[in-house]
Amino acid sequence: MFGQTTLGASSVSSSASRVFRYEVVGLTQNQETDKNKFDIRRSGSIFITVPYKRMNEEMRRITRLGGKIVKIEALTVAE
């Protein structure tokens, strides 16, 4: 599913095991999102789960798509 990440508990460094969930509003369908195989809802929030090392990349992508991040929360990885 889009936006979900799975990490194993085996030999993973502490920064690689950190996962964050973005709550995003305002994503609309545009030329960039037309490349996806699914439509973007115009209303409500969507949640995107991102590993620590991809946080900046994902923030830029959300901004480029016209979205606004309203909340970022750290998720714990079960071992």
SEGU-354911 format. One record per atom (N, C-alpha, C): atom name; residue number from 1; z, y, x. Coordinates in pm, whole numbers, plus 50000, padded with zeros to 5 digits. Layout:
N
 vose palo     Z     Y     X
   CA  NUM     Z     Y     X
...
//
This chain:
79
 vose palo     Z     Y     X
    N    1 50000 49882 50084
   CA    1 50000 50000 50000
    C    1 50000 50123 50088
    N    2 49934 50227 50047
   CA    2 49922 50350 50123
    C    2 50059 50410 50149
    N    3 50084 50449 50273
   CA    3 50206 50519 50306
    C    3 50325 50431 50337
    N    4 50311 50301 50330
   CA    4 50424 50216 50361
    C    4 50408 50158 50500
    N    5 50521 50147 50569
   CA    5 50521 50095 50705
    C    5 50622 49983 50715
    N    6 50587 49878 50786
   CA    6 50681 49769 50809
    C    6 50706 49756 50957
    N    7 50831 49749 50993
   CA    7 50868 49734 51134
    C    7 50957 49613 51149
    N    8 50932 49533 51249
   CA    8 51017 49418 51277
    C    8 51138 49460 51359
    N    9 51239 49378 51361
   CA    9 51361 49410 51433
    C    9 51361 49358 51575
    N   10 51254 49290 51616
   CA   10 51248 49239 51753
    C   10 51232 49353 51851
    N   11 51235 49331 51973
   CA   11 51235 49427 52083
    C   11 51159 49558 52055
    N   12 51219 49644 51977
   CA   12 51160 49773 51944
    C   12 51254 49881 51996
    N   13 51197 49983 52062
   CA   13 51282 50090 52112
    C   13 51339 50170 51996
    N   14 51444 50246 52022
   CA   14 51511 50320 51915
    C   14 51419 50422 51849
    N   15 51334 50491 51926
   CA   15 51244 50589 51864
    C   15 51135 50520 51784
    N   16 51091 50403 51826
   CA   16 50986 50330 51754
    C   16 51038 50273 51623
    N   17 51168 50250 51615
   CA   17 51223 50190 51493
    C   17 51263 50295 51390
    N   18 51256 50423 51425
   CA   18 51292 50528 51329
    C   18 51176 50552 51234
    N   19 51207 50554 51105
   CA   19 51107 50572 51001
    C   19 51155 50682 50907
    N   20 51062 50766 50865
   CA   20 51095 50878 50778
    C   20 51009 50874 50653
    N   21 51063 50924 50543
   CA   21 50989 50933 50418
    C   21 50971 51079 50382
    N   22 50845 51119 50363
   CA   22 50812 51255 50320
    C   22 50793 51254 50169
    N   23 50853 51352 50101
   CA   23 50821 51376 49961
    C   23 50724 51493 49959
    N   24 50606 51470 49902
   CA   24 50497 51567 49910
    C   24 50452 51605 49769
    N   25 50431 51735 49747
   CA   25 50375 51783 49621
    C   25 50248 51862 49650
    N   26 50166 51878 49551
   CA   26 50050 51966 49563
    C   26 49926 51906 49624
    N   27 49924 51775 49647
   CA   27 49800 51715 49698
    C   27 49697 51714 49586
    N   28 49579 51762 49615
   CA   28 49472 51765 49516
    C   28 49349 51698 49575
    N   29 49259 51662 49488
   CA   29 49135 51599 49534
    C   29 49045 51706 49597
    N   30 48997 51681 49717
   CA   30 48906 51773 49786
    C   30 48813 51690 49875
    N   31 48734 51756 49956
   CA   31 48638 51683 50041
    C   31 48707 51583 50132
    N   32 48822 51619 50186
   CA   32 48895 51530 50276
    C   32 48948 51408 50202
    N   33 49005 51429 50082
   CA   33 49061 51316 50008
    C   33 48954 51233 49941
    N   34 48834 51287 49924
   CA   34 48724 51209 49868
    C   34 48688 51092 49959
    N   35 48725 51098 50087
   CA   35 48697 50988 50179
    C   35 48784 50866 50149
    N   36 48896 50888 50078
   CA   36 48984 50778 50039
    C   36 48918 50696 49929
    N   37 48964 50574 49913
   CA   37 48911 50488 49808
    C   37 48991 50500 49680
    N   38 49078 50599 49671
   CA   38 49160 50619 49552
    C   38 49174 50768 49525
    N   39 49203 50803 49400
   CA   39 49221 50943 49362
    C   39 49363 50989 49394
    N   40 49377 51118 49418
   CA   40 49508 51180 49437
    C   40 49552 51239 49304
    N   41 49675 51209 49263
   CA   41 49724 51268 49138
    C   41 49749 51416 49159
    N   42 49723 51496 49058
   CA   42 49744 51639 49067
    C   42 49888 51679 49035
    N   43 49963 51595 48970
   CA   43 50098 51632 48931
    C   43 50199 51539 48995
    N   44 50321 51586 49006
   CA   44 50428 51502 49057
    C   44 50430 51489 49208
    N   45 50530 51419 49254
   CA   45 50549 51397 49396
    C   45 50494 51262 49437
    N   46 50451 51254 49561
   CA   46 50421 51124 49618
    C   46 50509 51107 49741
    N   47 50535 50984 49779
   CA   47 50619 50955 49893
    C   47 50535 50885 49999
    N   48 50546 50936 50121
   CA   48 50471 50880 50233
    C   48 50571 50840 50341
    N   49 50567 50714 50382
   CA   49 50657 50663 50484
    C   49 50584 50663 50618
    N   50 50649 50722 50719
   CA   50 50584 50745 50848
    C   50 50678 50707 50962
    N   51 50629 50638 51065
   CA   51 50711 50613 51184
    C   51 50730 50744 51262
    N   52 50835 50751 51338
   CA   52 50872 50872 51412
    C   52 50756 50925 51497
    N   53 50685 50837 51566
   CA   53 50581 50882 51659
    C   53 50460 50942 51589
    N   54 50447 50925 51457
   CA   54 50333 50982 51383
    C   54 50371 51100 51294
    N   55 50494 51150 51306
   CA   55 50540 51256 51216
    C   55 50453 51382 51223
    N   56 50427 51433 51341
   CA   56 50348 51556 51353
    C   56 50206 51537 51303
    N   57 50146 51425 51337
   CA   57 50011 51395 51291
    C   57 50005 51393 51138
    N   58 50104 51330 51075
   CA   58 50106 51320 50930
    C   58 50132 51457 50865
    N   59 50217 51539 50926
   CA   59 50241 51675 50873
    C   59 50112 51756 50873
    N   60 50036 51746 50981
   CA   60 49909 51819 50988
    C   60 49811 51768 50882
    N   61 49808 51637 50861
   CA   61 49718 51579 50761
    C   61 49755 51626 50621
    N   62 49884 51627 50590
   CA   62 49929 51672 50458
    C   62 49893 51818 50436
    N   63 49912 51901 50536
   CA   63 49876 52043 50526
    C   63 49726 52059 50507
    N   64 49648 51984 50580
   CA   64 49502 51991 50569
    C   64 49455 51951 50428
    N   65 49528 51860 50364
   CA   65 49493 51816 50230
    C   65 49548 51908 50122
    N   66 49619 52014 50160
   CA   66 49670 52110 50063
    C   66 49805 52076 50006
    N   67 49875 51981 50066
   CA   67 50006 51941 50016
    C   67 50118 52021 50080
    N   68 50236 52009 50020
   CA   68 50355 52075 50072
    C   68 50467 51972 50079
    N   69 50530 51962 50195
   CA   69 50641 51868 50214
    C   69 50767 51936 50160
    N   70 50831 51873 50061
   CA   70 50951 51931 50002
    C   70 51079 51863 50049
    N   71 51064 51743 50109
   CA   71 51183 51673 50156
    C   71 51141 51571 50261
    N   72 51224 51558 50365
   CA   72 51207 51454 50466
    C   72 51341 51383 50479
    N   73 51338 51251 50466
   CA   73 51462 51175 50482
    C   73 51438 51058 50577
    N   74 51541 51030 50656
   CA   74 51535 50918 50748
    C   74 51566 50790 50672
    N   75 51490 50686 50701
   CA   75 51514 50555 50641
    C   75 51572 50463 50746
    N   76 51656 50372 50704
   CA   76 51713 50275 50797
    C   76 51630 50148 50792
    N   77 51613 50086 50906
   CA   77 51538 49962 50915
    C   77 51637 49848 50917
    N   78 51625 49755 50822
   CA   78 51715 49641 50817
    C   78 51686 49547 50932
    N   79 51791 49501 50997
   CA   79 51775 49408 51111
    C   79 51804 49268 51071
//
